[in-house]
Amino acid sequence: SQDSWVLFPALGGCPRIVSRSQWGARAPKNRVRLRTPVPFVIIHHTEGNPCTSQASCSRQVRGIQNYHMNSNGWSDIGYNFLIGEDGNVYEGRGWSTMGAHAKNWNHKSLGFSFLGSFSSRVPNNAALNAAKSLIQCAVSKGFLSRSYFLKGHRNVNPTDCPGNALYKVIRQWPRFKA
């Protein structure tokens, strides 16, 4: 059926997305347009502290943006979206700007990163549900192909990201492909 792409039927619509202006983003140095729909979504974790409120998650996201721009010399925060344990999604580069999250894969993927370190613990249900909604939202808005594949960062680059505990979870999700 045409609705076979609906992966997590209990979830409707898009999650709450905190805009760049709401979390206090700096302006990007430049933007490269991402040709959508892309065929891949790549899951990351930030390896930082956990956050469970919009204030603490916004602070984390600002810190990550500063690190990516000041230390890595990137034009902006590397991820397309970041997911907090407050249940919110934070707009990074957004839907139509190419990210800097997975070498050789940025031109054909969206990068979604969980805020926190998930090597030994799993993100809470608020974060996991927000991520599932975000994937569905990306498909329904036409930014992610209906026949997309989901990967962990470790499946495309030599890294432990997105952490062993989180990786075990996403391996069970629909359309996961190592």
Backbone as a printed PyTorch tensor [residue, N CA C, xyz], in Angstrom:
tensor([[[ 0.8370, -1.1930,  0.0000],
         [ 0.0000,  0.0000,  0.0000],
         [ 0.8740,  1.2450,  0.0000]],

        [[ 0.2890,  2.3580, -0.3610],
         [ 1.0760,  3.5860, -0.4370],
         [ 1.4910,  4.0920,  0.9370]],

        [[ 0.8420,  3.5950,  1.9850],
         [ 1.1900,  4.0320,  3.3290],
         [ 2.1890,  3.1020,  4.0190]],

        [[ 2.7980,  2.1970,  3.2750],
         [ 3.7300,  1.2470,  3.8900],
         [ 4.9640,  1.9390,  4.4680]],

        [[ 5.2040,  3.1830,  4.0820],
         [ 6.3540,  3.9160,  4.6180],
         [ 6.1060,  4.4030,  6.0420]],

        [[ 4.8540,  4.3630,  6.5050],
         [ 4.5630,  4.8130,  7.8670],
         [ 5.1150,  3.7660,  8.8260]],

        [[ 6.2050,  4.1280,  9.5000],
         [ 7.0040,  3.1310, 10.2060],
         [ 6.5870,  2.9050, 11.6390]],

        [[ 6.2260,  3.9830, 12.2990],
         [ 5.9200,  3.9330, 13.7210],
         [ 4.4750,  4.4170, 13.8490]],

        [[ 3.5090,  3.5300, 13.5860],
         [ 2.1210,  3.9660, 13.4330],
         [ 1.5510,  4.6940, 14.6450]],

        [[ 2.1140,  4.5060, 15.8190],
         [ 1.5620,  5.1790, 17.0050],
         [ 1.8790,  6.6690, 16.9950]],

        [[ 2.8120,  7.0950, 16.1670],
         [ 3.2460,  8.4870, 16.1740],
         [ 2.6040,  9.2420, 15.0220]],

        [[ 2.1320, 10.4310, 15.3070],
         [ 1.5510, 11.2320, 14.2350],
         [ 2.3170, 12.5140, 14.0440]],

        [[ 2.4240, 12.9620, 12.8120],
         [ 2.9820, 14.2790, 12.5270],
         [ 4.4410, 14.4280, 12.8900]],

        [[ 4.8560, 15.6640, 13.0360],
         [ 6.2560, 15.9830, 13.2900],
         [ 6.4480, 16.2870, 14.7740]],

        [[ 7.6590, 16.0590, 15.2780],
         [ 7.9180, 16.4100, 16.6790],
         [ 8.0180, 17.9280, 16.8320]],

        [[ 8.0940, 18.4040, 18.0540],
         [ 8.3100, 19.8370, 18.2830],
         [ 9.7560, 20.1560, 17.9090]],

        [[ 9.9170, 21.0750, 16.9850],
         [11.2570, 21.4670, 16.5380],
         [11.5550, 22.8620, 17.0710]],

        [[12.6230, 22.9480, 17.8680],
         [13.0840, 24.2230, 18.4090],
         [13.9500, 24.8760, 17.3310]],

        [[13.5340, 26.0460, 16.8810],
         [14.2230, 26.7130, 15.7670],
         [15.5930, 27.2330, 16.1960]],

        [[16.4020, 27.5530, 15.2110],
         [17.7350, 28.1070, 15.4780],
         [17.6380, 29.3710, 16.3190]],

        [[16.6920, 30.2380, 15.9950],
         [16.5820, 31.4780, 16.7700],
         [16.1520, 31.1800, 18.2100]],

        [[15.3290, 30.1500, 18.4010],
         [14.8830, 29.8030, 19.7560],
         [16.0270, 29.2680, 20.6170]],

        [[16.9760, 28.5270, 20.0360],
         [18.0900, 28.0300, 20.8570],
         [19.3110, 28.9490, 20.8350]],

        [[19.2360, 30.0180, 20.0730],
         [20.3070, 31.0160, 20.1000],
         [21.4750, 30.7100, 19.1820]],

        [[21.1720, 30.2030, 17.9820],
         [22.2260, 29.8460, 17.0280],
         [22.9640, 31.0750, 16.5150]],

        [[24.2350, 30.8670, 16.1900],
         [25.0040, 31.8530, 15.4310],
         [24.6450, 31.6830, 13.9580]],

        [[24.8580, 32.7150, 13.1840],
         [24.6160, 32.6130, 11.7410],
         [25.6720, 31.6960, 11.1200]],

        [[25.2810, 30.8610, 10.1490],
         [26.2820, 30.0160,  9.4790],
         [27.2140, 30.8630,  8.6090]],

        [[28.4550, 30.3810,  8.4420],
         [29.3990, 31.0920,  7.5710],
         [28.9980, 30.9260,  6.1150]],

        [[28.4790, 29.7520,  5.7760],
         [27.8810, 29.5500,  4.4540],
         [27.0050, 28.3180,  4.4840]],

        [[26.2510, 28.1230,  3.3920],
         [25.3250, 26.9860,  3.2980],
         [25.4950, 26.3360,  1.9390]],

        [[25.4780, 24.9950,  1.9280],
         [25.4570, 24.2480,  0.6660],
         [24.1220, 23.5210,  0.6140]],

        [[23.4010, 23.7190, -0.4690],
         [22.0670, 23.1220, -0.5980],
         [22.1700, 21.5980, -0.6700]],

        [[21.2980, 20.9310,  0.0790],
         [21.2090, 19.4680,  0.0560],
         [20.1180, 19.0940, -0.9330]],

        [[20.4650, 18.2260, -1.8750],
         [19.4690, 17.7810, -2.8530],
         [18.6150, 16.6950, -2.2160]],

        [[17.3380, 17.0080, -2.0450],
         [16.4240, 16.0920, -1.3670],
         [15.3720, 15.5770, -2.3470]],

        [[14.7350, 14.4390, -2.0810],
         [14.9110, 13.6200, -0.8830],
         [16.2220, 12.8320, -0.9070]],

        [[16.8460, 12.6950,  0.2590],
         [18.0730, 11.9020,  0.3690],
         [17.7090, 10.4610,  0.7020]],

        [[18.6020,  9.4990,  0.3660],
         [18.2880,  8.0890,  0.6210],
         [18.6920,  7.5600,  1.9980]],

        [[19.4110,  8.3520,  2.7990],
         [19.9180,  7.8450,  4.0800],
         [19.6450,  8.8040,  5.2170]],

        [[19.4180,  8.2270,  6.4080],
         [19.4460,  8.9990,  7.6480],
         [20.5140,  8.3370,  8.5180]],

        [[21.4030,  9.1600,  9.0760],
         [22.5150,  8.6540,  9.8840],
         [22.3400,  9.1560, 11.3120]],

        [[22.3900,  8.2020, 12.2520],
         [22.1640,  8.5030, 13.6660],
         [23.5030,  8.6490, 14.3980]],

        [[23.5950,  9.7110, 15.1880],
         [24.7910, 10.0420, 15.9680],
         [24.4140, 10.2510, 17.4300]],

        [[25.4520, 10.3560, 18.2750],
         [25.2630, 10.9440, 19.6020],
         [26.3600, 11.9830, 19.7780]],

        [[26.1210, 12.9660, 20.6410],
         [27.0750, 14.0720, 20.7630],
         [28.1990, 13.7670, 21.7410]],

        [[28.0400, 12.7320, 22.5560],
         [29.0030, 12.3590, 23.5940],
         [29.1540, 13.4180, 24.6760]],

        [[28.1900, 14.3440, 24.7440],
         [28.2270, 15.3800, 25.7740],
         [27.3600, 15.0040, 26.9510]],

        [[27.0170, 16.0100, 27.7480],
         [26.1570, 15.7880, 28.9060],
         [24.7150, 15.5900, 28.4670]],

        [[23.9460, 14.8580, 29.2650],
         [22.5230, 14.7330, 28.9480],
         [21.8120, 16.0540, 29.2120]],

        [[20.6390, 16.2310, 28.6130],
         [19.8360, 17.4280, 28.9030],
         [18.3700, 17.0500, 28.8940]],

        [[17.6290, 17.5990, 29.8450],
         [16.2220, 17.2280, 29.9850],
         [15.3020, 18.4490, 30.0550]],

        [[15.8120, 19.6170, 29.7070],
         [14.9640, 20.8140, 29.6280],
         [15.3800, 21.5990, 28.3890]],

        [[14.4660, 22.4220, 27.8910],
         [14.8040, 23.2140, 26.7070],
         [15.9750, 24.1530, 26.9920]],

        [[16.0570, 24.6760, 28.2150],
         [17.1610, 25.5810, 28.5600],
         [18.5000, 24.8400, 28.5240]],

        [[18.5630, 23.6510, 29.1700],
         [19.8440, 22.9300, 29.2060],
         [20.1930, 22.3580, 27.8320]],

        [[19.1960, 21.9080, 27.0730],
         [19.4830, 21.3840, 25.7270],
         [19.9340, 22.5130, 24.7980]],

        [[19.3150, 23.6670, 24.8960],
         [19.7250, 24.8110, 24.0760],
         [21.1740, 25.1920, 24.3800]],

        [[21.5380, 25.1560, 25.6680],
         [22.9070, 25.4540, 26.0700],
         [23.8670, 24.4450, 25.4420]],

        [[23.5040, 23.1630, 25.4860],
         [24.3330, 22.1050, 24.8650],
         [24.5170, 22.3620, 23.3730]],

        [[23.4130, 22.6610, 22.6920],
         [23.4630, 22.8500, 21.2370],
         [24.3330, 24.0570, 20.8870]],

        [[24.2310, 25.1370, 21.6600],
         [25.1020, 26.3030, 21.4280],
         [26.5710, 25.9230, 21.6010]],

        [[26.8610, 25.1250, 22.6220],
         [28.2370, 24.6820, 22.8500],
         [28.7590, 23.8210, 21.7080]],

        [[27.9100, 22.9460, 21.1870],
         [28.3080, 22.0940, 20.0540],
         [28.5400, 22.9460, 18.8100]],

        [[27.6520, 23.9160, 18.5790],
         [27.8450, 24.7990, 17.4250],
         [29.1690, 25.5560, 17.5500]],

        [[29.4560, 26.0870, 18.7310],
         [30.7190, 26.8100, 18.9280],
         [31.9170, 25.9010, 18.6770]],

        [[31.8470, 24.6760, 19.1850],
         [32.9450, 23.7220, 18.9720],
         [33.1130, 23.4090, 17.4860]],

        [[32.0230, 23.1120, 16.8000],
         [32.1060, 22.7790, 15.3760],
         [32.6410, 23.9520, 14.5480]],

        [[32.2500, 25.1680, 14.9050],
         [32.6810, 26.3340, 14.1230],
         [34.0690, 26.8180, 14.5400]],

        [[34.3330, 26.8780, 15.8540],
         [35.5940, 27.4530, 16.3230],
         [36.7470, 26.4510, 16.2660]],

        [[36.5120, 25.2130, 16.7170],
         [37.5840, 24.2220, 16.7910],
         [37.7320, 23.4330, 15.5010]],

        [[36.5960, 23.0390, 14.8940],
         [36.6700, 22.2510, 13.6530],
         [36.7470, 23.1320, 12.4140]],

        [[36.4400, 24.4270, 12.5500],
         [36.4890, 25.3350, 11.4080],
         [35.3590, 25.1140, 10.4100]],

        [[34.2550, 24.5130, 10.8600],
         [33.1290, 24.2630,  9.9560],
         [32.2880, 25.5180,  9.8170]],

        [[31.4250, 25.5450,  8.7930],
         [30.6040, 26.7240,  8.5400],
         [29.4380, 26.8460,  9.5170]],

        [[29.1090, 25.7470, 10.2160],
         [27.9570, 25.7400, 11.1210],
         [28.0310, 24.4690, 11.9710]],

        [[27.0520, 24.2720, 12.8360],
         [26.9120, 23.0060, 13.5480],
         [26.8140, 21.9000, 12.4920]],

        [[27.3760, 20.7400, 12.7790],
         [27.4880, 19.7150, 11.7430],
         [26.2100, 18.9480, 11.4320]],

        [[25.3100, 18.8190, 12.4170],
         [24.1290, 17.9620, 12.2700],
         [22.9580, 18.7100, 11.6430]],

        [[22.0830, 17.9720, 10.9910],
         [20.8540, 18.5760, 10.4710],
         [19.8780, 18.8550, 11.6140]],

        [[19.7730, 17.9040, 12.5670],
         [18.9090, 18.0710, 13.7290],
         [19.5340, 17.3720, 14.9220]],

        [[19.2070, 17.8570, 16.1240],
         [19.6840, 17.2400, 17.3640],
         [18.4680, 16.9320, 18.2260]],

        [[18.5390, 15.8550, 18.9870],
         [17.3960, 15.3600, 19.7360],
         [17.7260, 15.3510, 21.2210]],

        [[16.9060, 16.0420, 22.0090],
         [17.1400, 16.1320, 23.4450],
         [16.2690, 15.1750, 24.2310]],

        [[16.7010, 14.8780, 25.4490],
         [15.8910, 14.0430, 26.3330],
         [14.7780, 14.8530, 26.9920]],

        [[14.5980, 16.0780, 26.5490],
         [13.4070, 16.8610, 26.9010],
         [12.2830, 16.5570, 25.9110]],

        [[12.5680, 15.7210, 24.9050],
         [11.5620, 15.3610, 23.9030],
         [11.4900, 16.3290, 22.7370]],

        [[12.3350, 17.3480, 22.7470],
         [12.3590, 18.3060, 21.6400],
         [13.4370, 17.9430, 20.6330]],

        [[13.2300, 18.4240, 19.4040],
         [14.2300, 18.3250, 18.3480],
         [14.7580, 19.7400, 18.1300]],

        [[16.0590, 19.8650, 17.9930],
         [16.7140, 21.1610, 17.8010],
         [17.2020, 21.2590, 16.3650]],

        [[16.7870, 22.3330, 15.7060],
         [17.1780, 22.5290, 14.3120],
         [18.6640, 22.8480, 14.2370]],

        [[19.4110, 22.0220, 13.4960],
         [20.8120, 22.3030, 13.2290],
         [20.8920, 22.9920, 11.8770]],

        [[21.3690, 22.2630, 10.8660],
         [21.3910, 22.8350,  9.5210],
         [20.0250, 22.7400,  8.8380]],

        [[19.1250, 21.9840,  9.4470],
         [17.7760, 21.9020,  8.9000],
         [17.6480, 20.8910,  7.7720]],

        [[16.5220, 20.9590,  7.0720],
         [16.1690, 19.9590,  6.0590],
         [16.9520, 20.0780,  4.7640]],

        [[17.2860, 21.2890,  4.3570],
         [17.7830, 21.4440,  2.9850],
         [19.1860, 22.0130,  2.8860]],

        [[19.9410, 21.9720,  4.0030],
         [21.3520, 22.3630,  3.9700],
         [22.2030, 21.1310,  4.2620]],

        [[23.2160, 20.9020,  3.4390],
         [24.0990, 19.7520,  3.6140],
         [24.8220, 19.8540,  4.9520]],

        [[24.8430, 18.7420,  5.6900],
         [25.5070, 18.6990,  6.9810],
         [26.9940, 18.4080,  6.8680]],

        [[27.6530, 18.3430,  8.0280],
         [29.0620, 17.9500,  8.1370],
         [29.1200, 16.9650,  9.2950]],

        [[28.5510, 15.7800,  9.0640],
         [28.4140, 14.8230, 10.1680],
         [28.9780, 13.4510,  9.8380]],

        [[29.1260, 13.1130,  8.5610],
         [29.6190, 11.7800,  8.1820],
         [30.3720, 11.8910,  6.8600]],

        [[31.6930, 11.8600,  6.9490],
         [32.5550, 12.0250,  5.7720],
         [32.1090, 11.1290,  4.6280]],

        [[32.0160, 11.6980,  3.4430],
         [31.6050, 11.0400,  2.1940],
         [30.1170, 10.6950,  2.1310]],

        [[29.3540, 11.0270,  3.1550],
         [27.9210, 10.7120,  3.1870],
         [27.0490, 11.9610,  3.3230]],

        [[27.6500, 13.1180,  3.5620],
         [26.8720, 14.3300,  3.8300],
         [25.9660, 14.7290,  2.6700]],

        [[26.3950, 14.4600,  1.4440],
         [25.6180, 14.8800,  0.2750],
         [24.3900, 14.0090,  0.0210]],

        [[24.2910, 12.8710,  0.7380],
         [23.1810, 11.9440,  0.4750],
         [22.4760, 11.4940,  1.7440]],

        [[22.6150, 12.2760,  2.8300],
         [22.0040, 11.8650,  4.0950],
         [21.5860, 13.0610,  4.9340]],

        [[20.6960, 12.7670,  5.8850],
         [20.3770, 13.6830,  6.9690],
         [21.0520, 13.1410,  8.2200]],

        [[21.6930, 13.9990,  8.9930],
         [22.3560, 13.5860, 10.2270],
         [21.5530, 14.0190, 11.4350]],

        [[21.0790, 13.0300, 12.2060],
         [20.3040, 13.2760, 13.4270],
         [21.1410, 12.8230, 14.6090]],

        [[21.3980, 13.7190, 15.5590],
         [22.2460, 13.3790, 16.6930],
         [21.4990, 13.5050, 18.0090]],

        [[21.5930, 12.4580, 18.8250],
         [21.0360, 12.5000, 20.1750],
         [21.9920, 13.2910, 21.0620]],

        [[21.4500, 14.2170, 21.8590],
         [22.2520, 15.0110, 22.7840],
         [22.5640, 14.1740, 24.0190]],

        [[23.8400, 13.8390, 24.2070],
         [24.2630, 13.0260, 25.3360],
         [25.1840, 11.9200, 24.8820]],

        [[25.5940, 11.0970, 25.8360],
         [26.4950,  9.9770, 25.5630],
         [25.7300,  8.6800, 25.7980]],

        [[25.6740,  7.8320, 24.7760],
         [24.8230,  6.6450, 24.8490],
         [25.5960,  5.3630, 24.5820]],

        [[26.7900,  5.2890, 25.1940],
         [27.6010,  4.0770, 25.1190],
         [27.0660,  3.0360, 26.0820]],

        [[26.6860,  3.4570, 27.2830],
         [26.2510,  2.4960, 28.2960],
         [24.8040,  2.6740, 28.7170]],

        [[24.1390,  3.6990, 28.2340],
         [22.7120,  3.8470, 28.5250],
         [21.9810,  4.2970, 27.2710]],

        [[20.6840,  4.0030, 27.2610],
         [19.8230,  4.3110, 26.1190],
         [19.1700,  5.6710, 26.3510]],

        [[18.9460,  6.4630, 25.2960],
         [18.1860,  7.7040, 25.4870],
         [16.7930,  7.3860, 26.0490]],

        [[16.2000,  8.3400, 26.7450],
         [14.8690,  8.1070, 27.3100],
         [13.8130,  8.0260, 26.2010]],

        [[12.6000,  7.6090, 26.5920],
         [11.5340,  7.4370, 25.6070],
         [11.1580,  8.7380, 24.9240]],

        [[11.2370,  9.8470, 25.6380],
         [10.9120, 11.1370, 25.0210],
         [11.8340, 11.3970, 23.8310]],

        [[13.1320, 11.1250, 24.0070],
         [14.0940, 11.3350, 22.9220],
         [13.8960, 10.3170, 21.8050]],

        [[13.7170,  9.0490, 22.1590],
         [13.5420,  8.0120, 21.1340],
         [12.2920,  8.2800, 20.3040]],

        [[11.1950,  8.6680, 20.9620],
         [ 9.9650,  8.9610, 20.2230],
         [10.1050, 10.1970, 19.3530]],

        [[10.8290, 11.2090, 19.8420],
         [11.0630, 12.4070, 19.0340],
         [11.8590, 12.0500, 17.7790]],

        [[12.8480, 11.1650, 17.9260],
         [13.6590, 10.7490, 16.7680],
         [12.8050,  9.9820, 15.7640]],

        [[11.9650,  9.0760, 16.2520],
         [11.0910,  8.3150, 15.3540],
         [10.1460,  9.2580, 14.6090]],

        [[ 9.5840, 10.2200, 15.3360],
         [ 8.6940, 11.2030, 14.7000],
         [ 9.4450, 12.0270, 13.6650]],

        [[10.6880, 12.3760, 13.9740],
         [11.4850, 13.1810, 13.0520],
         [11.7380, 12.4230, 11.7460]],

        [[12.0080, 11.1260, 11.8470],
         [12.2170, 10.3140, 10.6450],
         [10.9330, 10.2940,  9.8150]],

        [[ 9.8010, 10.0480, 10.4820],
         [ 8.5220, 10.0340,  9.7740],
         [ 8.2210, 11.3830,  9.1450]],

        [[ 8.5170, 12.4320,  9.8750],
         [ 8.3100, 13.8010,  9.4080],
         [ 9.1470, 14.0630,  8.1570]],

        [[10.3990, 13.6150,  8.1800],
         [11.2980, 13.8130,  7.0340],
         [10.7500, 13.1340,  5.7860]],

        [[10.1840, 11.9360,  5.9670],
         [ 9.5900, 11.2180,  4.8320],
         [ 8.3410, 11.9420,  4.3540]],

        [[ 7.4520, 12.3090,  5.2940],
         [ 6.1760, 12.9090,  4.8850],
         [ 6.3730, 14.2740,  4.2340]],

        [[ 7.4120, 15.0080,  4.6210],
         [ 7.6970, 16.3110,  4.0190],
         [ 8.5070, 16.1920,  2.7260]],

        [[ 8.9540, 14.9830,  2.3860],
         [ 9.6670, 14.7890,  1.1310],
         [11.1580, 15.0770,  1.1830]],

        [[11.7430, 15.1690,  2.3800],
         [13.1850, 15.4100,  2.5040],
         [13.9740, 14.1100,  2.5800]],

        [[13.2980, 13.0230,  2.9630],
         [13.9100, 11.7010,  3.0810],
         [13.1100, 10.7550,  2.1980]],

        [[13.8150,  9.9900,  1.3750],
         [13.1480,  9.0620,  0.4620],
         [12.2880,  8.0680,  1.2300]],

        [[11.1480,  7.6980,  0.6570],
         [10.2870,  6.6920,  1.2840],
         [10.9970,  5.3480,  1.3760]],

        [[11.9680,  5.1170,  0.5040],
         [12.7230,  3.8530,  0.5150],
         [14.1010,  4.0440,  1.1630]],

        [[14.1870,  4.9820,  2.0980],
         [15.4500,  5.3160,  2.7610],
         [16.0060,  4.1270,  3.5440]],

        [[17.2970,  4.2470,  3.8960],
         [17.9080,  3.3300,  4.8500],
         [18.4340,  4.1340,  6.0300]],

        [[18.3410,  3.5190,  7.2150],
         [18.8180,  4.1110,  8.4590],
         [20.1540,  3.4690,  8.8070]],

        [[21.1310,  4.2890,  9.1880],
         [22.4450,  3.7740,  9.5700],
         [22.9250,  4.4810, 10.8300]],

        [[23.7920,  3.8180, 11.5650],
         [24.5140,  4.4790, 12.6400],
         [25.7870,  5.0740, 12.0470]],

        [[26.3270,  6.1020, 12.6730],
         [27.5550,  6.7330, 12.1810],
         [28.6630,  5.6890, 11.9830]],

        [[28.7370,  4.7010, 12.8970],
         [29.7820,  3.6670, 12.8010],
         [29.6540,  2.8070, 11.5510]],

        [[28.4800,  2.7970, 10.9200],
         [28.2980,  2.0090,  9.7040],
         [28.9130,  2.6750,  8.4820]],

        [[29.2580,  3.9490,  8.5860],
         [29.7940,  4.6760,  7.4270],
         [31.1710,  5.2830,  7.6770]],

        [[31.5850,  5.4260,  8.9270],
         [32.8890,  5.9900,  9.2780],
         [33.4720,  5.1960, 10.4420]],

        [[34.8060,  5.1590, 10.5730],
         [35.4310,  4.4110, 11.6790],
         [35.2680,  5.1420, 13.0060]],

        [[34.2270,  4.8140, 13.7540],
         [33.8990,  5.5040, 15.0010],
         [33.0570,  4.5780, 15.8710]],

        [[32.9390,  4.9000, 17.1600],
         [32.0460,  4.1590, 18.0560],
         [30.6540,  4.7750, 18.0690]],

        [[30.5040,  5.9280, 17.4560],
         [29.2420,  6.6570, 17.4170],
         [28.1750,  5.8040, 16.7140]],

        [[26.9460,  5.7380, 17.1880],
         [26.3100,  6.5510, 18.2270],
         [26.3240,  5.9360, 19.6230]],

        [[27.3500,  5.2000, 19.9830],
         [27.4060,  4.5500, 21.2980],
         [26.7480,  3.1840, 21.2470]],

        [[27.3110,  2.2280, 21.9870],
         [26.8300,  0.8360, 21.9100],
         [25.3780,  0.6760, 22.3340]],

        [[24.9630,  1.3550, 23.3900],
         [23.5850,  1.1910, 23.8870],
         [22.5760,  1.7150, 22.8590]],

        [[22.8370,  2.9090, 22.3240],
         [21.9360,  3.4870, 21.3210],
         [21.9790,  2.6770, 20.0230]],

        [[23.1580,  2.2170, 19.6420],
         [23.2820,  1.4430, 18.4070],
         [22.4260,  0.1720, 18.4710]],

        [[22.4070, -0.4870, 19.6490],
         [21.5720, -1.6900, 19.8050],
         [20.1040, -1.3760, 19.5670]],

        [[19.6750, -0.1860, 19.9840],
         [18.2760,  0.2150, 19.8040],
         [17.9720,  0.4720, 18.3250]],

        [[18.7840,  1.2800, 17.6650],
         [18.4530,  1.6540, 16.2740],
         [18.5730,  0.4700, 15.3250]],

        [[19.3590, -0.5570, 15.7010],
         [19.4490, -1.7560, 14.8570],
         [18.1110, -2.4630, 14.7470]],

        [[17.2100, -2.2070, 15.7210],
         [15.8750, -2.8300, 15.7080],
         [14.8500, -2.0000, 14.9330]],

        [[15.2190, -0.7930, 14.5350],
         [14.2540,  0.0910, 13.8830],
         [14.0420, -0.3130, 12.4330]],

        [[12.8480,  0.0030, 11.8920],
         [12.5780, -0.3090, 10.4770],
         [13.6030,  0.3580,  9.5750]],

        [[13.9480, -0.3100,  8.5050],
         [14.8060,  0.2170,  7.4410],
         [16.2600,  0.4150,  7.8810]],

        [[16.6340, -0.1360,  9.0560],
         [18.0440, -0.1240,  9.4550],
         [18.8170, -1.0270,  8.5120]],

        [[19.9940, -0.5720,  8.1020],
         [20.8540, -1.3740,  7.2530],
         [22.3000, -1.0490,  7.5740]],

        [[23.0250, -2.0360,  8.1220],
         [24.4310, -1.7910,  8.4630],
         [25.2380, -1.6000,  7.1860]]])
